[in-house]
Amino acid sequence: MTGRVTGVEVIDVWVAGNVRGHRAQAIDAAAQGGQTGAMINIDLVYEDVREAVALHPFTPELEREVAERVLGLPK
């Protein structure tokens, strides 16, 4: 671990807080928990994006099709 809130070297395992600092206050733990939740969320979003891109790789043809739809260009 390299920070107060971080992923660890085990896939899909996250940690939060300071297990050694017995003087840590509850508000610090709550803040770290919120930050960890946000980090887990973005990690899951990135995973979803990687899977979607793997299923539907970007191509010039796809870009042209999307541009035609969005801009209302004739085919």
N, CA, C and O atoms as CSV, one atom per row, in Angstrom:
chain,resi,resn,atom,element,x,y,z
A,1,MET,N,N,0.835,-1.183,0.000
A,1,MET,CA,C,0.000,0.000,0.000
A,1,MET,C,C,0.874,1.239,0.000
A,1,MET,O,O,1.953,1.270,0.592
A,2,THR,N,N,0.376,2.255,-0.681
A,2,THR,CA,C,1.168,3.472,-0.751
A,2,THR,C,C,0.458,4.686,-0.194
A,2,THR,O,O,1.072,5.751,-0.116
A,3,GLY,N,N,-0.796,4.587,0.195
A,3,GLY,CA,C,-1.507,5.755,0.689
A,3,GLY,C,C,-2.532,5.373,1.734
A,3,GLY,O,O,-2.631,4.212,2.130
A,4,ARG,N,N,-3.293,6.358,2.177
A,4,ARG,CA,C,-4.306,6.097,3.192
A,4,ARG,C,C,-5.493,5.334,2.609
A,4,ARG,O,O,-6.124,4.539,3.305
A,5,VAL,N,N,-5.793,5.575,1.342
A,5,VAL,CA,C,-6.865,4.863,0.651
A,5,VAL,C,C,-6.292,4.371,-0.658
A,5,VAL,O,O,-5.857,5.172,-1.485
A,6,THR,N,N,-6.286,3.077,-0.855
A,6,THR,CA,C,-5.635,2.550,-2.045
A,6,THR,C,C,-6.108,1.140,-2.340
A,6,THR,O,O,-6.670,0.463,-1.478
A,7,GLY,N,N,-5.875,0.711,-3.561
A,7,GLY,CA,C,-6.058,-0.688,-3.897
A,7,GLY,C,C,-4.838,-1.437,-3.395
A,7,GLY,O,O,-3.798,-0.833,-3.130
A,8,VAL,N,N,-4.958,-2.713,-3.268
A,8,VAL,CA,C,-3.818,-3.522,-2.851
A,8,VAL,C,C,-3.431,-4.400,-4.034
A,8,VAL,O,O,-4.050,-4.321,-5.095
A,9,GLU,N,N,-2.440,-5.214,-3.862
A,9,GLU,CA,C,-1.948,-6.023,-4.968
A,9,GLU,C,C,-2.854,-7.202,-5.293
A,9,GLU,O,O,-2.563,-7.956,-6.221
A,10,VAL,N,N,-3.934,-7.378,-4.561
A,10,VAL,CA,C,-4.893,-8.438,-4.825
A,10,VAL,C,C,-6.043,-7.831,-5.605
A,10,VAL,O,O,-6.634,-6.843,-5.169
A,11,ILE,N,N,-6.369,-8.409,-6.756
A,11,ILE,CA,C,-7.424,-7.876,-7.621
A,11,ILE,C,C,-8.748,-7.843,-6.865
A,11,ILE,O,O,-9.101,-8.792,-6.165
A,12,ASP,N,N,-9.472,-6.739,-7.015
A,12,ASP,CA,C,-10.793,-6.518,-6.418
A,12,ASP,C,C,-10.775,-6.438,-4.890
A,12,ASP,O,O,-11.813,-6.631,-4.258
A,13,VAL,N,N,-9.620,-6.160,-4.287
A,13,VAL,CA,C,-9.537,-5.956,-2.837
A,13,VAL,C,C,-9.125,-4.515,-2.597
A,13,VAL,O,O,-8.131,-4.051,-3.156
A,14,TRP,N,N,-9.877,-3.806,-1.774
A,14,TRP,CA,C,-9.605,-2.412,-1.443
A,14,TRP,C,C,-9.535,-2.277,0.066
A,14,TRP,O,O,-10.154,-3.055,0.792
A,15,VAL,N,N,-8.793,-1.307,0.536
A,15,VAL,CA,C,-8.698,-1.048,1.966
A,15,VAL,C,C,-8.923,0.429,2.229
A,15,VAL,O,O,-8.702,1.269,1.356
A,16,ALA,N,N,-9.363,0.736,3.432
A,16,ALA,CA,C,-9.551,2.134,3.830
A,16,ALA,C,C,-9.229,2.256,5.306
A,16,ALA,O,O,-9.421,1.322,6.085
A,17,GLY,N,N,-8.739,3.418,5.668
A,17,GLY,CA,C,-8.520,3.688,7.078
A,17,GLY,C,C,-7.106,3.430,7.530
A,17,GLY,O,O,-6.215,3.121,6.739
A,18,ASN,N,N,-6.933,3.565,8.810
A,18,ASN,CA,C,-5.641,3.411,9.443
A,18,ASN,C,C,-5.814,2.399,10.558
A,18,ASN,O,O,-6.295,2.749,11.636
A,19,VAL,N,N,-5.441,1.178,10.327
A,19,VAL,CA,C,-5.659,0.130,11.330
A,19,VAL,C,C,-4.647,0.197,12.466
A,19,VAL,O,O,-4.841,-0.456,13.491
A,20,ARG,N,N,-3.585,0.957,12.315
A,20,ARG,CA,C,-2.584,1.043,13.365
A,20,ARG,C,C,-2.735,2.282,14.239
A,20,ARG,O,O,-2.284,2.289,15.384
A,21,GLY,N,N,-3.365,3.333,13.711
A,21,GLY,CA,C,-3.464,4.580,14.462
A,21,GLY,C,C,-4.699,4.606,15.340
A,21,GLY,O,O,-5.768,5.006,14.879
A,22,HIS,N,N,-4.584,4.193,16.580
A,22,HIS,CA,C,-5.744,4.099,17.471
A,22,HIS,C,C,-6.312,5.470,17.825
A,22,HIS,O,O,-7.393,5.546,18.408
A,23,ARG,N,N,-5.621,6.547,17.493
A,23,ARG,CA,C,-6.109,7.891,17.797
A,23,ARG,C,C,-6.913,8.501,16.651
A,23,ARG,O,O,-7.407,9.623,16.760
A,24,ALA,N,N,-7.041,7.762,15.559
A,24,ALA,CA,C,-7.785,8.298,14.401
A,24,ALA,C,C,-9.226,8.558,14.814
A,24,ALA,O,O,-9.825,7.771,15.546
A,25,GLN,N,N,-9.775,9.667,14.338
A,25,GLN,CA,C,-11.134,10.038,14.707
A,25,GLN,C,C,-12.121,9.455,13.715
A,25,GLN,O,O,-11.766,9.109,12.588
A,26,ALA,N,N,-13.382,9.353,14.159
A,26,ALA,CA,C,-14.431,8.767,13.324
A,26,ALA,C,C,-14.617,9.553,12.034
A,26,ALA,O,O,-14.888,8.958,10.990
A,27,ILE,N,N,-14.480,10.860,12.080
A,27,ILE,CA,C,-14.680,11.656,10.870
A,27,ILE,C,C,-13.624,11.328,9.823
A,27,ILE,O,O,-13.922,11.311,8.629
A,28,ASP,N,N,-12.399,11.069,10.255
A,28,ASP,CA,C,-11.354,10.661,9.313
A,28,ASP,C,C,-11.699,9.330,8.667
A,28,ASP,O,O,-11.514,9.153,7.463
A,29,ALA,N,N,-12.198,8.398,9.461
A,29,ALA,CA,C,-12.575,7.095,8.928
A,29,ALA,C,C,-13.723,7.231,7.933
A,29,ALA,O,O,-13.730,6.565,6.898
A,30,ALA,N,N,-14.694,8.092,8.242
A,30,ALA,CA,C,-15.822,8.296,7.336
A,30,ALA,C,C,-15.347,8.911,6.019
A,30,ALA,O,O,-15.792,8.499,4.948
A,31,ALA,N,N,-14.459,9.880,6.092
A,31,ALA,CA,C,-13.937,10.520,4.885
A,31,ALA,C,C,-13.164,9.515,4.039
A,31,ALA,O,O,-13.318,9.477,2.818
A,32,GLN,N,N,-12.350,8.720,4.675
A,32,GLN,CA,C,-11.583,7.718,3.941
A,32,GLN,C,C,-12.502,6.667,3.330
A,32,GLN,O,O,-12.245,6.180,2.229
A,33,GLY,N,N,-13.562,6.321,4.032
A,33,GLY,CA,C,-14.523,5.369,3.485
A,33,GLY,C,C,-15.216,5.926,2.256
A,33,GLY,O,O,-15.420,5.211,1.275
A,34,GLY,N,N,-15.580,7.209,2.307
A,34,GLY,CA,C,-16.199,7.849,1.146
A,34,GLY,C,C,-15.253,7.903,-0.039
A,34,GLY,O,O,-15.658,7.665,-1.177
A,35,GLN,N,N,-14.005,8.215,0.226
A,35,GLN,CA,C,-13.009,8.271,-0.838
A,35,GLN,C,C,-12.791,6.880,-1.429
A,35,GLN,O,O,-12.646,6.732,-2.642
A,36,THR,N,N,-12.770,5.882,-0.587
A,36,THR,CA,C,-12.602,4.513,-1.076
A,36,THR,C,C,-13.779,4.107,-1.945
A,36,THR,O,O,-13.596,3.465,-2.979
A,37,GLY,N,N,-14.998,4.477,-1.531
A,37,GLY,CA,C,-16.174,4.179,-2.341
A,37,GLY,C,C,-16.081,4.801,-3.724
A,37,GLY,O,O,-16.426,4.167,-4.720
A,38,ALA,N,N,-15.616,6.038,-3.785
A,38,ALA,CA,C,-15.451,6.711,-5.079
A,38,ALA,C,C,-14.398,6.009,-5.921
A,38,ALA,O,O,-14.575,5.862,-7.131
A,39,MET,N,N,-13.317,5.578,-5.310
A,39,MET,CA,C,-12.256,4.897,-6.051
A,39,MET,C,C,-12.734,3.540,-6.569
A,39,MET,O,O,-12.404,3.152,-7.689
A,40,ILE,N,N,-13.501,2.827,-5.764
A,40,ILE,CA,C,-14.049,1.548,-6.207
A,40,ILE,C,C,-14.997,1.780,-7.373
A,40,ILE,O,O,-14.978,1.026,-8.346
A,41,ASN,N,N,-15.834,2.822,-7.286
A,41,ASN,CA,C,-16.768,3.124,-8.360
A,41,ASN,C,C,-16.042,3.397,-9.673
A,41,ASN,O,O,-16.420,2.847,-10.708
A,42,ILE,N,N,-15.013,4.232,-9.651
A,42,ILE,CA,C,-14.307,4.541,-10.894
A,42,ILE,C,C,-13.591,3.310,-11.423
A,42,ILE,O,O,-13.476,3.143,-12.637
A,43,ASP,N,N,-13.109,2.447,-10.543
A,43,ASP,CA,C,-12.472,1.206,-10.971
A,43,ASP,C,C,-13.492,0.324,-11.695
A,43,ASP,O,O,-13.169,-0.290,-12.711
A,44,LEU,N,N,-14.713,0.259,-11.179
A,44,LEU,CA,C,-15.762,-0.529,-11.830
A,44,LEU,C,C,-16.173,0.088,-13.164
A,44,LEU,O,O,-16.440,-0.634,-14.125
A,45,VAL,N,N,-16.226,1.414,-13.230
A,45,VAL,CA,C,-16.547,2.087,-14.496
A,45,VAL,C,C,-15.471,1.774,-15.533
A,45,VAL,O,O,-15.794,1.447,-16.675
A,46,TYR,N,N,-14.204,1.868,-15.153
A,46,TYR,CA,C,-13.115,1.557,-16.084
A,46,TYR,C,C,-13.216,0.112,-16.573
A,46,TYR,O,O,-12.988,-0.170,-17.750
A,47,GLU,N,N,-13.557,-0.793,-15.666
A,47,GLU,CA,C,-13.708,-2.199,-16.049
A,47,GLU,C,C,-14.833,-2.354,-17.072
A,47,GLU,O,O,-14.676,-3.072,-18.060
A,48,ASP,N,N,-15.965,-1.686,-16.845
A,48,ASP,CA,C,-17.079,-1.738,-17.798
A,48,ASP,C,C,-16.671,-1.177,-19.152
A,48,ASP,O,O,-17.027,-1.737,-20.189
A,49,VAL,N,N,-15.924,-0.071,-19.153
A,49,VAL,CA,C,-15.484,0.536,-20.408
A,49,VAL,C,C,-14.539,-0.400,-21.154
A,49,VAL,O,O,-14.664,-0.567,-22.367
A,50,ARG,N,N,-13.596,-1.011,-20.440
A,50,ARG,CA,C,-12.665,-1.952,-21.084
A,50,ARG,C,C,-13.429,-3.102,-21.735
A,50,ARG,O,O,-13.111,-3.504,-22.854
A,51,GLU,N,N,-14.433,-3.632,-21.040
A,51,GLU,CA,C,-15.221,-4.740,-21.589
A,51,GLU,C,C,-16.021,-4.288,-22.807
A,51,GLU,O,O,-16.101,-5.012,-23.800
A,52,ALA,N,N,-16.616,-3.093,-22.740
A,52,ALA,CA,C,-17.409,-2.588,-23.866
A,52,ALA,C,C,-16.537,-2.352,-25.091
A,52,ALA,O,O,-16.932,-2.680,-26.210
A,53,VAL,N,N,-15.351,-1.784,-24.885
A,53,VAL,CA,C,-14.437,-1.526,-26.005
A,53,VAL,C,C,-13.954,-2.848,-26.602
A,53,VAL,O,O,-13.781,-2.952,-27.816
A,54,ALA,N,N,-13.737,-3.848,-25.763
A,54,ALA,CA,C,-13.301,-5.149,-26.270
A,54,ALA,C,C,-14.390,-5.784,-27.137
A,54,ALA,O,O,-14.088,-6.441,-28.132
A,55,LEU,N,N,-15.650,-5.588,-26.761
A,55,LEU,CA,C,-16.759,-6.153,-27.536
A,55,LEU,C,C,-17.032,-5.364,-28.815
A,55,LEU,O,O,-17.428,-5.943,-29.827
A,56,HIS,N,N,-16.825,-4.056,-28.776
A,56,HIS,CA,C,-17.123,-3.179,-29.902
A,56,HIS,C,C,-15.921,-2.267,-30.159
A,56,HIS,O,O,-15.945,-1.093,-29.789
A,57,PRO,N,N,-14.883,-2.794,-30.782
A,57,PRO,CA,C,-13.689,-1.979,-30.988
A,57,PRO,C,C,-13.970,-0.776,-31.890
A,57,PRO,O,O,-14.802,-0.840,-32.794
A,58,PHE,N,N,-13.268,0.305,-31.627
A,58,PHE,CA,C,-13.416,1.536,-32.397
A,58,PHE,C,C,-12.783,1.365,-33.764
A,58,PHE,O,O,-11.655,0.886,-33.879
A,59,THR,N,N,-13.515,1.761,-34.805
A,59,THR,CA,C,-13.001,1.705,-36.172
A,59,THR,C,C,-13.387,2.998,-36.885
A,59,THR,O,O,-14.307,3.689,-36.449
A,60,PRO,N,N,-12.701,3.333,-37.970
A,60,PRO,CA,C,-13.106,4.514,-38.746
A,60,PRO,C,C,-14.535,4.392,-39.276
A,60,PRO,O,O,-15.257,5.386,-39.356
A,61,GLU,N,N,-14.937,3.187,-39.634
A,61,GLU,CA,C,-16.297,2.980,-40.130
A,61,GLU,C,C,-17.320,3.292,-39.042
A,61,GLU,O,O,-18.344,3.921,-39.307
A,62,LEU,N,N,-17.038,2.849,-37.818
A,62,LEU,CA,C,-17.946,3.117,-36.700
A,62,LEU,C,C,-18.000,4.612,-36.410
A,62,LEU,O,O,-19.073,5.149,-36.135
A,63,GLU,N,N,-16.858,5.287,-36.468
A,63,GLU,CA,C,-16.841,6.727,-36.251
A,63,GLU,C,C,-17.704,7.438,-37.300
A,63,GLU,O,O,-18.458,8.352,-36.967
A,64,ARG,N,N,-17.594,7.026,-38.545
A,64,ARG,CA,C,-18.386,7.628,-39.620
A,64,ARG,C,C,-19.880,7.409,-39.373
A,64,ARG,O,O,-20.683,8.328,-39.533
A,65,GLU,N,N,-20.245,6.183,-38.983
A,65,GLU,CA,C,-21.650,5.861,-38.716
A,65,GLU,C,C,-22.201,6.709,-37.568
A,65,GLU,O,O,-23.307,7.241,-37.663
A,66,VAL,N,N,-21.444,6.833,-36.502
A,66,VAL,CA,C,-21.883,7.639,-35.357
A,66,VAL,C,C,-22.002,9.102,-35.757
A,66,VAL,O,O,-22.977,9.758,-35.390
A,67,ALA,N,N,-21.041,9.627,-36.497
A,67,ALA,CA,C,-21.084,11.020,-36.935
A,67,ALA,C,C,-22.300,11.272,-37.811
A,67,ALA,O,O,-22.957,12.306,-37.686
A,68,GLU,N,N,-22.602,10.334,-38.693
A,68,GLU,CA,C,-23.779,10.484,-39.553
A,68,GLU,C,C,-25.066,10.539,-38.736
A,68,GLU,O,O,-25.956,11.345,-39.006
A,69,ARG,N,N,-25.145,9.670,-37.735
A,69,ARG,CA,C,-26.340,9.654,-36.875
A,69,ARG,C,C,-26.455,10.927,-36.052
A,69,ARG,O,O,-27.522,11.537,-35.991
A,70,VAL,N,N,-25.372,11.326,-35.427
A,70,VAL,CA,C,-25.388,12.479,-34.524
A,70,VAL,C,C,-25.609,13.774,-35.291
A,70,VAL,O,O,-26.391,14.624,-34.864
A,71,LEU,N,N,-24.935,13.927,-36.406
A,71,LEU,CA,C,-25.014,15.172,-37.174
A,71,LEU,C,C,-26.138,15.167,-38.198
A,71,LEU,O,O,-26.409,16.190,-38.828
A,72,GLY,N,N,-26.794,14.024,-38.369
A,72,GLY,CA,C,-27.873,13.934,-39.335
A,72,GLY,C,C,-27.403,14.020,-40.762
A,72,GLY,O,O,-28.128,14.518,-41.623
A,73,LEU,N,N,-26.197,13.544,-41.035
A,73,LEU,CA,C,-25.626,13.602,-42.380
A,73,LEU,C,C,-26.238,12.520,-43.271
A,73,LEU,O,O,-26.558,11.430,-42.798
A,74,PRO,N,N,-26.397,12.822,-44.540
A,74,PRO,CA,C,-26.892,11.785,-45.453
A,74,PRO,C,C,-25.840,10.687,-45.624
A,74,PRO,O,O,-24.638,10.942,-45.555
A,75,LYS,N,N,-26.307,9.494,-45.843
A,75,LYS,CA,C,-25.392,8.366,-45.989
A,75,LYS,C,C,-24.851,8.267,-47.375
A,75,LYS,O,O,-24.062,7.368,-47.668
